[in-house]
């Protein structure tokens, strides 16, 4: 769960900005280092173009490393 505090809300665009004040997770989704394991969590995202929910979790690259090969 992510607990947020409302920072601003634009009625015209319905855009809201929040500040994260607390994050908690059940121990069953943590790895040995106490960090959230996406494979255990199985987060869901919305694909609005195809009206579908997708499970997130497959690693497709290494952050901050793979892009260096393009230089």
Secondary structure, 3 states (H helix, E strand, C coil): CEEEEEEEEECCCCEEEEEEEEECCCHHHECCCCCECHHHHCCEEEECCCCEEEECCCCCCCCCCHHHHHC
